[in-house]
Amino acid sequence: MSAPTGDLPPHLLHVLPNAHSVELIGAFGGKLRHTLVTPDGALPKGLRASSYIKPANDFPALNGMKLPGRMQKLARAMTPFDLVLTHGPDALDVAMAHTMFKDVMNLPALIHHEDEPDTKRSLKLTWYRRIALGKSAGIVVPGERLEEAALVDWQQPMGRVKRIGPGIDTKAFAKKPKRDGFRLIKHAGEMWVGAWPEGMEAEGVMMLLRAFAEMAPEWQLIVLGEDIRTNAVETEIDRLELVDRVYFPGIPRETSRVVGLFDIFVQTEPARVFPVHMAEAMAAGVPVLGLRDGETEHLLAQANREWLFDRGAQSTLAANLRSFAEDKQLRSAIGEANRLRAVQELDKAKTTAAFRRLYASAMKREF
């Protein structure tokens, strides 16, 4: 699989790449060349044009009628490359063109990436995926929910579906952050419950507030993220008399300087996509209280899984918070188990290596 000495590095076509693609391009360095198809024709933030990285200025439009002539143009545009990487449902026409003309035009291998479940269930889109991905070399999904969709709904062979989550810089999160390194200062004697709701639903935050209200006064609740502080949430904080114990500092510039200050991390809603903030808490050695769903259970260390709760189970959440709050040794043991699990399964170096192996195997060429 090694290229002959003196050959140019393999050339990859990225169709609608995401932020993780930018990280991978940086990690692979000069071992690959990259051409990127983006919605506005510009390179994504974090990338600069060079002889190895350039935008695809003349690539055919991704939207339009699925006519043979248009599909043939898309297929022909793939021919100069060694590997095609498509991302999300808006890139499926490229995958369909690849399936239609792969053998006739001797097209390079194609690997499709899906990062988020569909917002609305569409039978038409499901059937389109089944056909469009028929000759792909791999389908990359970050978590259990999309893996199940790929295997069951899209009817893809098990060997074609690859579950690779976004990597976490576990070394950065393992360092204990300074108490004053964030816009909030963690004072001596304070204990922090942290949360970072990944959806816009207030239901989980309200339940967390009511459960947290039963904790001792030295405990503070830190809720990260945007648009969390709704009128309903403010009203509940006032009713529970928690005004001086609940904080909404927004989105931190460097997550690793905050998450490690948490003594407990709470995830109040189901993980629709890969729960990256929970994974960061694990890497920081923090015990987690989260909803019992397949995604969360798969990620957490075995010792932490018995502390999950069902949706709407406020009494269970409150009881688990009290148990964690009263037992520092328990928090430490579960947090350490989570940290080891994150290092073993979620470390960025390992996920990057998994992508390297997948791409090299599809091209039948090492890099």
N, C-alpha and C positions, 0 to 999 in steps of 0.2 A: 504493500500500500504506500510505500514511500515514493515520493516524486524524484525523478532523475536530478542529479546535481545540475544547478544552473537554471532550472525551470523557475518561472514566476510562481509566487504563492497561489494557491487556489482562489478563484474569484467567486464570491457569494453575492446573490441577488436577494435583498431584503425587501419584502413587500409589506408596507405599513408596519414597520418595526415599532416596538414599544420601548419603554425606559430600560427594561432589562436587556433588550438587544444592544442598547448603547453601552451598558456595562460589559457585556460579553465582547463587543468589538474592542473595547479598551483592554480587556483581559487578554485577548488573543494577539494584540499588538500587530507587528508586521508579518505575522505568520499567515495572514489571510488578506485578500483584497475585498473591498466591499462596495457595492453599488446599492443605493437606497431609493426606494419608491415611497414617497411621503405625500400626504394630502395636498400640501402647498408647494411641493417641489423643492423645499429647502431641507438641509440636514437638520436632524433633531438637536436640541440643546445638548451641549457636551461634546459634540463632534465638530471637527474642522476639516474642510476639504483638503485633500492631499493626493498624491499619486496613488495612494492605497484606499482612500475613502472619497466617494463622490456621489452626488445626487444623480438619479436617472432622469435626465431632462427630456428624453425622447420616448419614454415608455408609454405604451397605449393606455387610454383611459380605463380605469378600473370599473366604471359604471357604464351601463348601456344594455341594449338588447342582446340576448344570448344567441346571436346568430353565428353560423359557421364561419363567416368571413372575419368577424370580430374576434372569435375564439382563436382562429388561425393566426391573427396578428399577435395576440397575447402569447401564443405558443412560440412563434418565431422570435419574439423578444427575449425568450429564455435561453435560446440556443448558445449564446456566447459564454454561459456561466458553467461553473462546476457544481453548483448546488443552489437550489431556490428555497428560500425560507419565507413562508406566508404566515400572516398573523391576523386572526380574528375573522368574523363572517364577511367583512367587506373585501377580503382578499380571496374569497372562495371562487370567484370567476377565474382567477389565475390557476387555482388548483383544478378547476373543471377543464380549462384549456389544456393543462398538463395531462390529465387523464385521457382526453380525447385524442391528443396528438403525440403522446410520449413515444410510442413505438415507431410511428411514421417518421417523425423528425429526430428520433434518437435524442430526446431531451434529457437534461441532467436530472438527478434525483430531486425530489421535492419533499420537504418536511413542513408540516402545518402546525401552527401553535394556536391554542385557544386559552385565554387567560380568565375569562369571566363567563358564567352561565348566561344564557339568553334571558333578557328581562321579561320577555313574553314567550310562552311556548308556541312554536309555529311548526305545524306538520309539514308545510311546504319547505321551510328551511332545513328541517330534519332530513327529509328525503333528498334535498339538494346536497347536503353534506355527505350522505351515504354514497352518492354517485361521484361527487367531485373529488372525494378523498380516496377513490378506488385504487389509484396507482401510486399513492404517496408512500415514501419510504419510512415515514414515522409521523405520529401525531403527538405533540407534547402538551400535557396538561399539568397544572400545578398541584391539584388536589383530588380528593376522593370523589367529590360531586361531579366534576367534569370527566374524571376517569370512567365513572359509571355511565355517564351520558355517551361517551365515545364507544364504549363496549356494547351498551344495550340499545340506546336510541339510534346512534349512527351506524351500528352493526359493523364496527371495525374489528379485525382480528386482534386477539390479545397481544400478539407479538409486535403489532404495529403501534400500539398505544404506549407511550412512555410517560411516566409520572415523575416530573422533575420540578420541585418547588423553587421559588426564588431564593438565592443564597443569602445567608446572614453573616455579617462580619463578626463571628463569635468572639474573636480576640478583643475587639473594641468594646463589646458589651460586657465582657468578663471583668473589665477594669472598673473598680468602684468609683463612681463619679463624686466630685466635690459637692458638699452640701450647699455651697453658694455658687455653683457653676451654672445655675439656671435662673430664670427670672423670679422664681420663688426660692426662698431659703428654707431648708429643712433644719429647724432649730433642735437643739439637744432635747431629748425626751419625746420628740414628736415621732409618730408612726404614720406612714402613708399607705392608704389604699389607692391604687392607680387604676384608671380605666381609659380606654380610647375607643369609643363607639365607632364602628366602621360603617354604620348605616345612619339614616336620618330619622329613624323611629325613636320617639321619646319614651315609649313603653318600658324599655329595658333600663333607661336611666332613672325613670321614676321608681321602678322596683328597687334599683340599687340604692337610691336615696333612702327609701323606707327601711331597707335592711341595714344600711349603714347607721341610721339614727339610733339603733340599739347598742352601738359600740361605745366604749369608754371615751371620755373627752380628749384624751391625748392623741386619738386617731383623727387624721385629716383625710379628706377625699379629694383627689386631684383628677379632674376629668379633662383629658387632652382632646384636641380636635377642633374643627370649626363648626359653627352654627348649632352648637349643643345647648346653649343657654336660651331656651325658648321661654315664653311667658308662662307656660304650664309648669316647666321645670322651676322657674323662679318662684312661682306661687307655692309649689310643694316644698321648696327649701324654706320659705318663710313659715309655712304651716308647721314644719318639723323643727323649727328654730335651729337651723344649721347654717345660718348666714356666715358665721365666723369659722366654719369648719369645712366648707366646700369651695373649691377654687377651679376656675376655668381659664387656664393660661394659654389656650390656643394650641398651635402646632409648634413644637420646638425646632430650632434650627438643626440641632444635632440630637437625635433621639437617644444615642448612647449616653448622653450626659444627663438624662432624666430617668429613664426606665430603671436603672440600677438603684435609684433612690426609693423605689417602691418596696414595701414590705409584703404586699399582696397585690396581685393583678387580677382584675375582674373583667371577664368578657360577657356582656349582657345580651348579645344577640347571636343567632346562628351565623356561622362563617359562610357567607355566600361565595367568597373567593378565598384564596389562601390567607389565613389570619396572620398577616405579617407582624402586627404589633404584639400579638400573643407569642409568636416565635421569638421576637426580640426580648420579651420579658423572660422567656425560658433561657435564652443565651446569657441574660444578666443574672441568672440564678434566682429568679423570683417564683414563688409558688403561685399557681393559677386557679381561680374559681371561674368556671366557664359553663356554658350550656352543653348538655350531653347531646352531641351530634357526631356523625362519623368523622368529620374533618378534625374536630378538636380532639376526639379520643385517639385518632391515629397519631397526632403530633405529640401529645403530652407523654411524659414518662409514665410508666406503669403505676408508680406510687402516687401520682397526682390524679389519676383517672377516677378514683373512688370519690373524689371531692367535686365532681361535676353535678349539676342540678338540671332539672327539667324546666322548660320554658314556663314562666309564670309562677314558679315555685319559690315565692318570696321567703317563706318560712325556712326552707332548706338553705337558701343563700344566706339568710341571717344567722342560722345555726352554724354554717360552715365558716362564716366570717368570725364569729365568736370563738370557734375552735382554733382557728389559725391565730387569732389575736392573743389568745391565752397561752399559746405554746410556741415559744421562739425556736425550740429544738426541732419541732415538727416542721415549722416553716423553713428552717435551714436545710433539713434533710430532703424535703421535697424540692426546694429550690435547687439544690445541688444535683439532684436526679434530673431535673429539667435541663440544667446547664449541660450535663454530660450527654443527654439525649440530643440537644441542639448541636453540640460539637460533632457527634457521630452522624447525624442525619441531615442537618441543615446548614452546615458550614459552607460559606461561599466558594472556597477552594474546591470542595467536593462536588458541588453542583456545577461549577465551571468545567471540572474534569468530566462530568457526566455528559455535558453538552459537547465537549471536544470529542469524546468517544463516539457519540451519536452521529455528529456531522462527518467525522472521518470515515466511519463505517458506511454512511450513505454515499460518500464520494469514492470509496475504496482507495483512499489516499490519506496518509497521515499528515499532520501539520503541527 
